[in-house]
Amino acid sequence: MTLRSYPHDSGTLSLAKRLKVKFTINTNLPVYPGAQEKTNMQALNQTDQYLTELSLKGVRESIGRRMKEALDADLSYSDFLNTILFDEVQFRQNARRQRLLKAAGFRTQASLEGITYEKVRSLDKRQVQEIAQLNFLEDGINIIVFGATGVGKTYLATAIGNHACRCGRSVLFWKMNVLLEKFALARAEGTYLNLLKKISSADLIIVDDFGIKALTGQQYQDFYDMLGERESGKSTILTTQLPAENWNEVIPDPLVCEAISDRLTARAIKLVLRGRASAARLRRI
């Protein structure tokens, strides 16, 4: 880089300290083509102002360190620019991941890396790795996780959802009873259509513990409506203790039961977890 020396002053050193840039009395800073001569303090203050106005938070966090690295390594202008833009992209991607994870509403911490396959019969590692590619989201395919209490259905579903969030996909997680309560509250408040819109826009919906209790007429109609919103290429993960052929035990209307079953299972990956393990057996301790 072309370098130029400027006299130091207390304001420059104060700002430099905040930006984590070390200056000596004759600080050398790059002079960019066409830039007017300014004092160090003016240049740094203006840069900081521009970054704030443009909401370049990632660059603002890293620019002090990157300036020092650029001077030490004698980086070209284009390399320096690419470096700070990379920092901004990384910052925004991480911020989006955190927003998605918070919005998902997961009740437990779970990851695909935390699954121990040797302790759960019939869980195929290769199949889980294939699911991790998230092609099922592109194809609008559902995932149904069957199994008794404690074998790790919730953990597995949450791990898949967590992975989807970290890959930039929007996910919503609900226990079945909580979802039904949301439907009832939305109807009472006149926001039912807004809730359906929220559900339809998510890349992935996870409904945990389907089939614990029999559904009322309004409840299975709401559930049917929700699945209808997901039919346009959106995926749903369902965990349940009930085999699909026994869903009539919780959905007494045979026509609605058949329609719900068809919407969920016609295009679905079916995972059956066996054994009497606790959920902790799916975690790597």
Residue, then its C-alpha position, 0 to 999 in steps of 0.5 A: m500500500t502507499l503510506r503517508s505519515y500524519p502527526h498524532d493527537s489525543g483524539t486519534l489515539s482515543l479512537a484508535k484504541r476503540l478500533k483496536v488499532k495501534f499507532t505510533i507518533n508518526t502513524n502510517l495510514p493508507v491513502y486511497p486514490g482521490a482521497q483528500e488529506k485529512t488528519n488521522m482522527q478525521a479519517l477514522n471518524q468519517t470511516d466509522q460514520y460511513l460504516t454506521e450509516l451503511s449498517l456494516k456492523g461486521v466491517r465496523e467490528s473488524i476494520g481495526r484489526r484488518m487495517k493492521e493486518a493489511l499494513d503488516a502484510d502490505l495487502s493490495y487495495s482489492d485484497f483489503l476490500n475483499t477481506i472486510l467484505f468477507d467479514e461482513v458476510q460472515f457477520r450477517q450469516n451468523a446473525r441470521r442463524q441466531r435469529l432463526l434459532k431463536a424464532a424456531g422455539f426449540r425446547t432442547q439443545a440437539s445436534l446431528e453430531g450428538i446422535t449416537y447410532e450404536k445405542v438406537r436400533s434401526l436408526d441408519k446413520r447414512q439415512v440421517q446424513e442424507i437428510a442433513q443434505l436438506n434435499f427433502l426441503e427442496d422436494g417438499i418431503n415430510i419426515i415422520v418419526f415413530g417410536a415409543t416414549g423416551v427413544g429420542k424422537t424429539y431429540l432427532a427432530t430437533a437436531i434436524g431442525n437445528h441443522a436446517c436453521r444453521c443452514g439458513r432455513s426458517v423452522l418452527f417447532w411446536k409440541m402438538n398441544v401447544l400448537l392446538e392452543k395457538f390455533a384456539l387463541a388465534r381464533a379467539e383473537g381473530t388472528y387465525l389467518n395470520l397464524l396460517k400465513k406464518i405457518s405456510s411461510a416457514d421452510l420447515i414445521i416440526v410438530d412433536d408428540f402427535g397422538i398423545k390425546a384424541l382431537t376434537g372436531q375443531q382441533y383436527q380441522d385446524f390441523y388439517d388446515m395447517l397441513g393444507e397450507r404446507e402442501s405447496g412444497k413445504s415440509t413437515i416433521l412429525t413425531t408420534q408414538l402411534p403407527a399411522e394405521n392407528w391414527n383413527e384413535v385420535i382423529p375419530d372422523p374417518l374421512v378427515c383421518e384419511a386426509i390427514s394421513d395422506r397429506l403427511t405420509a404420501r410423500a414422507i421419509k419414515l424413521v422408526l426408533r426402537g428400544r426402551a432407551s431414554a432420550a439421553r441415549l441419543r446424546r453423546i455424553 
